[in-house]
Amino acid sequence: MQQVEQSTLREIWSPEALEDKNQEFESYSPTEIVEWALNEFGPDITLACSFGGVSGMALLDMALNINPDVPVFYADTDFLFPETYAFKEVVALGYGFQPLAFKSALTPEEQAAKYGEALWATDPDLGCELRKVAPTAEALSGHKAWIARLRRDQGSSRRDIGIIEWDDKYGVANINPLANWDEEQVREYLAGNDVWYNPLNDQGYPSLGCTHCTRAVQPGEDMRAGRWSGFDKTECGLHLPLNLEDAKPSFLSVLKNLIPGS
Ligand code: SF4
């Protein structure tokens, strides 16, 4: 299939073309959309997976089954849950791929020296800008499209997302294959295809980000209620390889839960 040329991207993704594509994709399955995207953009597409939610795991499984070499990245904020770091290692081993970690230019210590000990408590927007948005921009640099895990059922801020959108912020096409799926459909896919997901997703953390900004969700709350609780903030602004020695105890405990007899 012909690859999309950088110089023509903006023309191709005119508002009218986007509308047509989105209408067409509404009848596609997520796997079909992922397959279209991988064929359309070839090596110029990348997949974001945080290893903290069920949607990312479903997309990872779809994409790697179609193309085991698709580049996968995650923003390593340095503040992810130990279980997430450990789970990422388990997944990488299981699928036989290596996700690319993109980190802030500032270490946590440098951030504390410059902005205070708890930037996440005083200015989480800036915190996310430094530790999520900037690394994601770096990860997307040089790519023409990315596959993201957004769904319309994840709250009002995501209710109107398209399956394919042009992202001026990063200069890439956003592909949201799960836009019209809900949590139940994603979990059905995981169960039906034996796809692993972060153990914390079943322990009150359906949406998992950094330790400082994620709390367990209570029954009846929105699934993203546990993110930046207490702040008028529902999105991080996005849209190093793990030190295995540090993660080893958690890694082993996750492995024991996931693989009986290990
Ligand atoms: S979610 Fe919180 S801890 Fe993580 S980058 Fe954003 S502000 Fe920092």
Boltz pocket constraint, residues with backbone or C-beta under 6 A from the ligand:
constraints:
  - pocket:
      binder: B
      contacts: [[A, 77], [A, 79], [A, 119], [A, 120], [A, 123], [A, 124], [A, 125], [A, 126], [A, 127], [A, 128], [A, 129], [A, 131], [A, 132], [A, 209], [A, 210], [A, 211], [A, 212], [A, 213], [A, 236]]
      max_distance: 6.0
